[in-house]
């Protein structure tokens, strides 16, 4: 606690592995969560200056934020703290790149840093409170509403669809995310006809999980 601070200790306990399984107590590994918190502070507290707004960069960063909000929200509800933290680590790297490039508008930048501080507040409450005050906010960050996300922006543009036969993986294909089950099944049937995965068997049922898999249930 004296060397790394309460937030780093707290974050380490949540990041060491699945919450219900726990993990090894290794004081040397505090360095990782400590460096992450330093990176968060450096990125968000640094002055932001626009150099040249890039519409593609704005779209990418905005999509990443909505995916992050969705991920952290769902992981918190299911006590998957370690994967939520991993997602925040990935996002803060992307945010740092935009900070150095100055490729998004000031308004978008402020929206993103404010949202990120609210997301990290349950994990690193002291750091979040300090950053919230540095952003010019008067009330406690812990009194703020939890961020919401736009499902359309949180969706991946492309999805890798696994093709299974009786639950066993046979192949996969990539297509635009968000496609209707009928379109996904049609694509999978085309691949099945090409590769003869169900040769000599009768397909009695097709199970489609959008953006994830198609499973041909066969009777031999």
N, C-alpha and C positions, 0 to 999 in steps of 0.2 A: 504494500500500500504506500509506504513512504517513497519507494524508488520509482514506481510507475503510476501511482494514482489509482483512485477507486474505480474509475471508468475502465481502465485497462484490465484490472483484475476481473471486474464484472464481465467485460467483453470476452476475456479468455475463457471464463467458466461456461459461457454460452457457445463458444466457438470450438471447443476442444472435441466435440463430437455430438451425436444425437443426444438430446437432453435426457431421455430416459436411460441411456446407456452410460453416460458419463465419459470419462477419459483419464489419461494419465496426468498426474499433477507434476508439471515440469516448469519450474520458475524461469528457466532459460527461454521458454517459448512465449513468455510475456512480451518479449521484444517485438514479436510480430504484430500483436494487437496494439502495442504502444506506438509503433511506427505508423500503423494505419490511422490512429487517432491524430497523430502529428500531421499526416498527409491531409486529413479532413480539415483540420484547423488551418493549415497553410493555404489550401485551395479556396476555402470559403471566406477566410478573413482577408485575403489579398485583394487589392484594388482591381476592379475589372474595367478594361478599356476596349471599346470596339475598334478593330482594325479594318476588317472588311467582312460584312455579313455574307454568309454563304447559306443559301436557302436549303441546300441538301444537308448541310451540317445541322441546321436548325431542326429539320425533319427527323434526322437520325437521333439527335439528343432528346427531342421531345418524345419520340417513340420509346427510347431507352428509359426515360423517366416513368412513363405510364406502365411499362413492363415491370419496373422496379417497385412501384407502389403496389401493383397487383401481387408480385412475388412476396414482398415483405408482409403485406396484409394477410395473405393466405398462410404464410409460414408462421406468423405469430399466432394465428388461430389454431394451428396444429402443432405448436411448440417445436417447430423446426428452426430454432434460433441460428444454428450454425450455417444453414444454407441461406438464410436471410442476410446474415453478415457477409457471407461470400458474395452475394449479389451486390451489396452496398460497396464492397471493396472494388468490384469490377466497374461499377458505375462511377465511383469517385475518380477513377483513372480516366474515364471518358470525359468527365466534367473538367478535370485538370487540363486535358488537351484543348478543350474549348477555351478555357481561361487563358492559356498561353497564346492561342491563335487569335483570340478576340473575334471569332467568326459567328457569334450569335448576338442578337439585340440585347440591350441592357435590360429591357423588360422581361425577356425570356430567361436571361441569366438570373435575375432576381427571383423569378418564380421558381426556378429549379433549385437554387440554394435554400430558399425558404422551405420548399417541400422536403428537401433532403434532411434539413435540420429537424423537421417534425418526425421524419421517419426514424432517424437515429436516436431520438430522445428516449425511447424505452430502453435502449441498449447502453447509451452513454449519456445519462441524464445531466451530469455536471457540464460536460463539454457542450451539449446541446443548448443548455441555458445560457452559457457564456456567449456562444455564437449568436443566439437569438437576440441578445442584448446588443451585440456588436452590429447586427443588421438594423438596429434602430427601433426594435420593437420594445414596447413598454411592459406588456403583461408577460407572465411566464409562458414558455413554450409548452409546458405541461398542461396548460389550460386551453390550448388550441385544439380545434377540430382535427380529427385524423384525415390525412389526404385521401382523395378519391381518384379513381382512374377511369379513363375512357377505354372500354373494351376493344373498340376498333383500333385505337392507337397501340394498345398493348398486345395486339395480335402480331405474330411473326408474318412477314410477307410471303415467305416460303415455308412449307412444311415437308418433312421427310416422312413418308408413309411406309410402314412396314407391311409386307404381304406374308401372311401365315397360312398354313394348311393344317387344320386340326391343332392350332396353337403353336406349331413349329415354324420358325422363321424360314422363308424360302427366298425372299428378296426384298427390295425396297425401291421406291421411286420418289422423286421430288415434284411437288406441284404447288400452285398458289394456295396459301393458307385461306381457310374460311370457306372452302368449296362445299357444296351440298353433298350428302352421302351418296346420292345417285351418280354424281360425276366422279366421285372417288372410286366407287365400285366399278364403273365403266372402265376407268384407267387400269384398275387392278385386273379386271377380266382380260383386257388386252394383253397385259404382260403374262398372265397365266396362259393364254392361248399361244403366246410366243415361246414360252419356256416349258410348257406342258407339266406344270407343277402338280396338277390333279389328274394326270394321265391314268386311264383305267379306273377311275373312281367317279361316283355320282356326287355332285355338289348338292347337298340337301339344305344348306343355309349359308348365308353370307352375313357376317357381322362387320359393321363399319363403325369405327370410332373416329369421328372427324379429326383431321390433322395428326392422327396417330397411327392407325393400323386398319387393315382389312384382313379378316380371317375367314378362309373358306372351310366350312365344315363339310367333310365328305364321308360317305359310307362306302366301304370297300367290300 
